[in-house]
C-alpha cells in the first residue's frame, strides 16, 4: 500500500515490529545541519485531542550524550525512516559510529540524503515520517523501574530524553 499524508491514518502499522525488529534512522536538524542515528525504540500514536482528533505522533528516545540529541533539542523537525532489509548493514554502521566521533559517518554507508523541506530523509527509505517536534522530556532516574535503572543506566550510562513529533508528512509503502 502506498502511504501518503492523506491516507496514513488508515494504514495498519506494526509499530512493535517496525522499531524492535527493523530499526529506523532518526534524523534531526535541517538539510544544512543534521545528524542521524539508528533507533530501535519508538512509538506511533495519538495525544492531546478528543477521539479521532488527537495529534498523530511519533515518539523516539535518545540518550543525552548522542550528537543527534544535541541537534534535536535545537531543531523544530525530525524524521524517522524505515528501510528495506538490504540496508540493515548501513543502519548498523549508523548506530555504531557516533556523530560526536565522526561527523561524516554517513559517508561510510550507501545511503543518500534526501532534503524534505525543513527536514532530512533518505532516498533508500521505504517509509518516512516527517515530524514537527512538539514535546521533549528527560527521563527522571528515580521514576525508572529499578531493574531497568540498574542495567540501562548503570555505570554512568546517560539517561534518555523522550521526543514527540507531530506527523506532518509521511510517504512510502508498507506491506
VMD Tcl script that draws the C-alpha trace (Angstrom):
set ca {
  {0.00 0.00 0.00}
  {1.36 3.40 -0.97}
  {1.34 5.71 2.05}
  {0.78 9.48 1.91}
  {-0.23 12.20 4.38}
  {-3.81 11.76 3.20}
  {-4.13 8.03 3.93}
  {-1.58 7.12 6.60}
  {-4.12 7.30 9.44}
  {-5.98 4.39 7.83}
  {-2.84 2.31 7.25}
  {-2.07 -0.59 9.57}
  {1.38 -0.32 11.10}
  {3.00 -2.96 13.30}
  {4.90 -0.45 15.44}
  {6.33 -3.18 17.66}
  {7.99 -4.91 14.73}
  {8.92 -1.69 12.94}
  {11.05 -0.38 15.79}
  {12.16 -3.56 17.51}
  {12.91 -5.78 14.51}
  {13.56 -3.44 11.60}
  {15.17 -0.48 13.33}
  {14.99 3.01 11.83}
  {17.07 6.11 11.32}
  {16.21 9.15 13.40}
  {17.47 12.31 11.74}
  {17.36 15.67 13.48}
  {18.04 19.06 12.02}
  {17.76 20.72 8.65}
  {19.40 19.94 5.30}
  {22.14 22.44 6.29}
  {22.91 20.88 9.69}
  {21.71 17.45 10.71}
  {22.71 14.26 12.49}
  {21.41 10.73 12.14}
  {21.36 7.71 14.43}
  {19.85 4.24 14.38}
  {16.97 3.66 16.78}
  {15.21 0.52 17.94}
  {12.84 2.23 20.37}
  {9.83 4.27 19.36}
  {6.08 4.54 19.32}
  {3.30 5.63 16.99}
  {0.11 7.02 18.49}
  {-2.09 9.98 19.26}
  {-2.15 12.57 22.03}
  {-3.84 15.82 23.05}
  {-7.17 15.64 21.36}
  {-10.63 14.14 21.58}
  {-11.30 10.76 19.92}
  {-10.44 10.80 16.21}
  {-8.90 14.28 16.50}
  {-5.73 13.72 18.52}
  {-2.35 14.80 17.23}
  {-0.79 11.88 15.36}
  {2.72 11.43 16.70}
  {5.95 9.50 16.59}
  {7.81 9.27 19.89}
  {11.54 8.50 20.00}
  {14.04 8.11 22.81}
  {17.60 9.48 22.64}
  {20.42 9.36 25.17}
  {21.63 12.79 26.20}
  {25.22 12.06 25.09}
  {24.26 11.43 21.46}
  {25.07 14.01 18.82}
  {21.53 13.57 17.49}
  {20.19 14.71 20.87}
  {22.29 17.88 20.68}
  {20.89 18.65 17.22}
  {17.33 17.58 18.06}
  {16.98 19.72 21.16}
  {17.57 22.82 18.98}
  {15.57 21.61 15.95}
  {11.94 22.01 15.03}
  {11.79 18.88 12.83}
  {12.95 15.30 12.75}
  {12.35 12.28 10.56}
  {12.04 8.60 11.29}
  {12.90 6.47 8.27}
  {12.43 2.72 7.85}
  {14.43 0.77 5.27}
  {14.34 -2.48 3.34}
  {16.41 -5.36 4.71}
  {19.24 -4.73 2.22}
  {20.10 -1.54 4.14}
  {20.50 -3.32 7.50}
  {24.32 -3.04 7.42}
  {24.07 0.70 6.79}
  {21.76 1.07 9.79}
  {24.24 -0.96 11.83}
  {27.03 1.44 10.89}
  {24.91 4.49 11.66}
  {24.17 3.02 15.09}
  {27.73 2.03 15.95}
  {29.56 5.19 14.86}
  {28.92 8.28 16.96}
  {28.40 11.61 15.24}
  {30.45 13.05 18.10}
  {33.43 10.97 16.97}
  {32.90 11.02 13.20}
  {30.74 13.84 11.82}
  {30.95 12.22 8.36}
  {29.77 8.74 9.37}
  {27.17 8.78 6.57}
  {30.00 8.52 4.01}
  {30.70 5.01 5.33}
  {27.29 3.83 4.10}
  {25.49 3.58 0.78}
  {22.72 5.91 1.96}
  {21.77 9.07 0.07}
  {20.43 12.13 1.88}
  {17.08 13.48 0.69}
  {16.05 17.02 1.73}
  {12.41 17.10 2.84}
  {11.59 20.77 3.29}
  {12.99 21.70 6.71}
  {13.87 18.06 7.48}
  {16.17 15.34 6.16}
  {15.37 11.81 4.99}
  {16.97 9.22 2.74}
  {16.38 8.09 -0.84}
  {16.52 4.41 0.17}
  {13.86 4.67 2.89}
  {10.73 2.65 2.27}
  {8.71 4.61 4.84}
  {9.41 8.10 6.20}
  {7.65 10.10 8.89}
  {8.36 13.85 8.88}
  {7.64 15.19 12.34}
  {7.41 18.62 13.95}
  {8.80 18.40 17.47}
  {6.04 19.21 19.97}
  {7.40 17.93 23.28}
  {10.56 16.70 24.96}
  {11.30 15.48 28.44}
  {14.30 13.99 30.22}
  {13.68 10.67 31.99}
  {13.87 11.03 35.75}
  {16.01 8.15 37.01}
  {14.00 7.93 40.24}
  {10.89 7.11 38.18}
  {12.58 4.42 36.09}
  {11.90 0.88 37.38}
  {14.86 -0.29 39.49}
  {15.62 -3.34 37.34}
  {15.85 -1.09 34.26}
  {17.81 1.67 36.02}
  {20.35 -0.83 37.36}
  {21.06 -2.17 33.87}
  {20.33 0.54 31.29}
  {21.71 3.41 33.36}
  {24.38 1.63 35.40}
  {28.00 2.73 35.40}
  {27.15 6.28 34.40}
  {25.27 5.38 31.20}
  {23.46 8.57 30.16}
  {19.73 8.93 30.63}
  {17.28 9.16 27.70}
  {15.14 12.04 26.56}
  {11.69 11.49 25.10}
  {10.89 13.44 21.93}
  {7.39 13.55 20.49}
  {6.81 14.81 16.99}
  {3.51 15.54 15.32}
  {3.46 13.81 11.96}
  {3.32 16.47 9.25}
  {4.08 14.25 6.29}
  {4.53 10.58 5.58}
  {5.37 8.71 2.43}
  {6.49 5.33 1.31}
  {4.99 1.88 1.20}
  {4.06 -0.85 3.65}
  {3.23 -4.48 3.02}
}
mol new
graphics top color blue
foreach p $ca { graphics top sphere $p radius 0.5 }
foreach p [lrange $ca 0 end-1] q [lrange $ca 1 end] { graphics top cylinder $p $q radius 0.2 }
display resetview
